[in-house]
């Protein structure tokens, strides 16, 4: 009897977990994307200046 109850509880729990809705992360705004890309390109430019591009040297 205890085994049957344990199996039923496990099935209910797994069913609830499996059916739980996973919330998607909100899409970043256009301003956030632009700021991130500007920051990336500024960092790349700085690294090129520090290390050189390897061209013409």
NUZA-763508 format. One line per 4 residues: their letters; for each residue z, y, x of C-alpha. Coordinates in Angstrom, 2 decimals. Layout:
% NUZA-763508
a) Z/Y/X ~ ...
//
This chain:
% NUZA-763508
xxxx) 0.00/0.00/0.00 ~ 0.86/2.41/2.82 ~ -2.41/1.62/4.56 ~ -4.37/2.38/1.39
xxxx) -2.62/5.74/1.02 ~ -3.23/6.58/4.67 ~ -6.93/5.74/4.28 ~ -7.22/7.90/1.17
xxxx) -5.46/10.84/2.85 ~ -7.74/10.49/5.87 ~ -10.85/10.42/3.67 ~ -9.76/13.49/1.73
xxxx) -8.93/15.35/4.93 ~ -12.23/14.43/6.58 ~ -14.10/15.41/3.43 ~ -12.41/18.79/3.35
xxxx) -13.06/19.42/7.04 ~ -16.66/18.27/6.82 ~ -17.40/20.45/3.82 ~ -15.65/23.53/5.14
xxxx) -18.04/26.44/5.44 ~ -18.44/27.72/8.95 ~ -18.88/31.47/9.02 ~ -21.72/32.69/11.19
xxxx) -21.04/35.52/13.54 ~ -22.49/38.79/12.30 ~ -25.70/39.88/13.98 ~ -25.23/42.64/16.56
xxxx) -26.40/46.09/15.56 ~ -29.50/47.67/17.06 ~ -27.28/50.18/18.89 ~ -25.22/47.36/20.46
xxxx) -28.37/45.54/21.60 ~ -29.74/48.74/23.14 ~ -26.46/49.49/24.91 ~ -26.28/45.95/26.31
xxxx) -29.87/46.05/27.57 ~ -29.36/49.50/29.13 ~ -26.27/48.22/30.91 ~ -28.17/45.15/32.14
xxxx) -31.07/47.18/33.52 ~ -28.71/49.67/35.18 ~ -26.93/46.78/36.89 ~ -30.24/45.25/38.00
xxxx) -31.41/48.60/39.39 ~ -28.15/49.00/41.30 ~ -28.43/45.50/42.78 ~ -32.03/46.15/43.84
xxxx) -30.95/49.33/45.60 ~ -28.08/47.55/47.36 ~ -30.03/44.46/48.42 ~ -33.63/45.61/48.31
xxxx) -36.31/43.96/46.25 ~ -37.72/41.97/49.15 ~ -41.10/43.64/48.75 ~ -42.59/45.77/51.49
x) -39.88/44.97/54.01
//
